[in-house]
């Protein structure tokens, strides 16, 4: 082995070591080898979850549950009303279709047209 080959091997080892270090730096050890990028993103989100919620003014699950418990009755009433409005819409659609048929029949019976 010549000196040039030895230097190239050492340089290759240093480059591989740097890539491995750079890829895994800053992690707390929960990086999975099978999916390193996804686990790094998951870890980042876990660490910064509270600050992201505050920064983006998001709602957490406790507030959603509280809202749901407070408004559940009104939401159920609105859903019932929506279903009755949908049936009314369907009935009105059939009524309008029947009226249009009657208008067509009457237009055909008028002698001037």
C-alpha positions in Angstrom: 0.0 0.0 0.0 1.4 3.3 -1.0 1.2 6.6 1.0 -1.4 7.9 -1.5 -3.7 4.9 -1.0 -3.4 5.2 2.8 -4.2 9.0 2.6 -7.2 8.3 0.4 -8.5 5.6 2.8 -8.1 8.0 5.7 -9.8 10.8 3.8 -12.7 8.4 2.9 -13.0 7.4 6.6 -13.0 11.0 7.7 -15.7 11.9 5.1 -17.9 9.0 6.1 -17.5 9.9 9.8 -18.4 13.5 9.1 -21.5 12.5 7.1 -22.6 10.2 9.9 -21.9 12.9 12.6 -23.7 15.6 10.6 -26.7 13.4 10.0 -27.1 12.4 13.6 -25.9 15.6 15.4 -28.3 17.3 17.7 -30.4 14.2 18.3 -31.2 13.0 21.8 -30.7 9.3 20.8 -34.2 8.5 19.7 -33.3 8.4 16.0 -34.3 5.2 14.4 -31.9 3.7 11.9 -34.7 2.4 9.7 -36.3 5.8 9.3 -33.8 8.4 10.4 -35.3 11.5 8.8 -38.9 10.9 10.0 -37.7 10.2 13.5 -35.6 13.4 13.5 -38.7 15.4 12.5 -40.8 13.6 15.1 -38.3 14.3 17.7 -38.1 18.0 16.7 -41.9 18.3 16.9 -42.0 16.6 20.2 -39.4 19.0 21.7 -41.0 22.1 20.3 -44.7 21.1 20.5 -45.8 23.6 23.2 -43.9 26.5 21.5 -45.4 25.7 18.1 -48.9 25.7 19.6 -48.3 29.1 21.2 -46.5 30.5 18.2 -49.2 29.5 15.7 -52.1 30.1 18.1 -53.3 26.5 17.8 -55.8 24.7 20.0 -54.8 21.8 22.1 -56.9 18.7 22.8 -58.0 19.8 26.3 -59.5 23.0 24.8 -61.2 21.0 22.1 -62.7 18.6 24.6 -63.9 21.5 26.7 -65.5 23.1 23.7 -67.1 19.9 22.6 -68.5 19.3 26.1 -69.9 22.9 26.2 -71.4 22.9 22.7 -72.4 19.3 22.3 -76.1 19.9 22.8 -76.1 22.8 20.4 -74.2 20.8 17.8 -76.6 17.9 18.1 -79.5 20.3 17.6 -77.8 21.8 14.6 -77.2 18.4 13.1 -80.9 17.5 13.6 -81.9 20.7 12.0 -79.5 20.1 9.1 -81.0 16.7 8.4 -84.5 18.2 8.4 -83.4 20.9 6.1 -81.9 18.3 3.7 -85.2 16.4 3.6 -87.0 19.8 3.0 -84.6 20.5 0.1 -85.3 17.1 -1.4 -89.1 17.6 -1.1 -88.8 21.1 -2.6 -86.8 19.7 -5.5 -89.5 17.1 -6.3 -92.2 19.7 -6.0 -90.4 22.1 -8.3 -89.9 19.3 -10.8 -93.6 18.5 -10.7 -94.5 22.2 -11.2 -92.2 22.5 -14.2 -93.9 19.4 -15.7 -97.3 21.0 -15.2 -96.0 24.3 -16.7 -94.8 22.4 -19.8 -98.2 20.7 -20.1 -100.0 24.0 -19.8 -97.7 25.6 -22.4 -98.5 22.8 -24.9 -102.2 23.3 -24.3 -102.1 27.0 -25.0 -103.2 27.4 -28.7 -101.1 30.6 -29.4 -97.7 29.0 -28.9 
